[in-house]
Amino acid sequence: MTTASLAQPTTTVAARATDLSKIYGQGETQVIALDRVSVDFRQAEFTAIMGPSGSGKSTLMHCVAGLDTFSSGSVRIGDTELGSLKDRQLTRLRRDKIGFIFQAFNLLPTLTALENITLPMDIAGRKPDQGWLDTVIGMVGLSDRLRHRPAQLSGGQQQRVAVARALASKPDIVFGDEPTGNLDSRSGAEVLGFLRNSVRELGQTVVMVTHDPVAAAYADRVVFLADGRIVDEVYRPTAEAVLDRMKQFDAKGRTS
């Protein structure tokens, strides 16, 4: 493992995968997407997951977030073991303890920005913490756009709504799947800045899958996957260090 700056911090674990495997198919058609992966995601830390196409990075995030099943091993969100939960319990855990930010925004076009932000809590029958909600909305700069519907917002503003929605319920952990993939560089930088600030100022835990070294440089650490295994991690990454590491994967792929 590579440590770019400080030793790894000692903080409480928000999510943990232990010997996690995900296998598709059988026999000659079998594909091992995850191969006994063990990794911790600590509270108040921003982690980026990177790797070549097909390395298992999205599969890892989906399994840890409870969006996909796994073949063997263990996943815990806080003290809760996901493998022991029934479907309804898993749905409740995702709703109450996990926030999601997707590349496609996933906003409802008939609702205002504010209604989209509070939608998960409305479905759960819970009132938002108004002070926290105001803090989140102020952080992402949406105070003057709350009555606008998605069609009246730019792509960057729509993703800000998605970020605010993920943070509004005070989740234990937020997962982002290529959250800036559909944005221009300026809008992407704004969204990544909001995610980083949510970690530093609000104590949020964020795990993001990305292919972009510049995006990864906003994180506190980068975890690298290849062939379904964790092969390296870098603390306090720079875009240059991440790009160099990714080039090593490309070189290995060309020579193997």
PyMOL commands that set and color helices and strands:
alter all, ss='L'
color gray80, all
select helices_A, chain A and resi 27-29+57-64+82-84+87-97+113-124+130-139+150-152+155-168+185-202+213-216+239-255
alter helices_A, ss='H'
color red, helices_A
select strands_A, chain A and resi 13-24+31-42+46-50+72-77+80-81+98-102+173-177+206-209+221-226+229-235
alter strands_A, ss='S'
color yellow, strands_A
deselect
rebuild
show_as cartoon
